[in-house]
Amino acid sequence: MDIGGVDFFLGLAVGVGVGTGLTMAVGRLRTWLGRSEVGRLTLENRQLKQRLAEKDRHIGRMLQETERLAEKLGEIKAGE
């Protein structure tokens, strides 16, 4: 059985097209499942923003407590 040049190039073109399509499909699937670098970094960025917001809230509570204690100390010193 002899394979002609046209058949060879036709098979090569189809193989390259199918391989490219499968590669793109796997890449999109990995992105969709969150296993890609972009997905991982997006998740990490979201978590860091949440931690920063929690720290900001904590600092705000500590500042309020410090101000309250300073006012209380000022009242005690003024009363002496």
C-alpha positions in Angstrom: 0.0 0.0 0.0 1.5 3.3 -1.1 0.8 6.5 0.7 0.7 9.5 -1.6 2.1 12.9 -0.7 -1.3 14.5 -0.6 -2.5 11.9 1.9 0.5 12.4 4.0 0.1 16.2 4.2 -3.7 15.9 4.7 -3.0 13.5 7.7 -0.3 15.8 9.0 -2.7 18.8 8.9 -5.5 16.9 10.6 -3.1 15.6 13.3 -1.8 19.1 14.0 -5.3 20.5 14.1 -6.6 17.8 16.5 -3.5 18.2 18.7 -3.9 21.9 18.9 -7.6 21.6 19.7 -7.0 19.1 22.4 -4.2 21.2 23.9 -6.5 24.3 24.0 -9.3 22.2 25.5 -7.1 20.8 28.3 -5.8 24.3 29.1 -9.3 25.7 29.4 -10.3 22.7 31.5 -7.4 23.3 33.9 -8.3 27.0 34.2 -11.9 26.1 34.8 -10.9 23.6 37.5 -8.6 26.2 39.2 -5.4 24.2 38.7 -3.7 26.7 36.5 -1.2 29.3 37.7 -3.7 32.1 37.0 -6.4 30.4 39.1 -4.0 29.7 41.9 -2.8 33.3 42.0 -6.3 34.6 41.9 -7.3 32.5 44.8 -4.2 33.5 46.7 -4.9 37.2 46.0 -8.4 36.9 47.3 -7.2 35.2 50.5 -4.6 37.9 51.1 -7.2 40.6 50.6 -9.5 38.9 53.2 -6.6 38.6 55.7 -5.7 42.3 55.2 -9.3 43.4 55.8 -9.4 41.3 59.0 -6.1 42.9 60.2 -7.5 46.3 59.4 -10.6 45.6 61.5 -8.4 44.3 64.3 -6.2 47.4 64.3 -9.3 49.6 64.3 -10.6 47.7 67.4 -7.3 48.1 69.1 -7.1 51.8 68.4 -10.6 52.3 69.8 -9.7 50.4 72.9 -6.5 52.4 73.3 -8.5 55.7 72.9 -11.0 54.5 75.5 -8.3 53.6 77.9 -6.5 57.0 77.4 -9.8 58.9 78.0 -10.4 56.8 81.2 -6.9 57.5 82.4 -7.3 61.2 81.6 -10.5 61.3 83.7 -8.8 59.5 86.6 -5.8 62.0 86.5 -8.2 65.0 86.3 -10.2 63.7 89.3 -7.1 63.5 91.5 
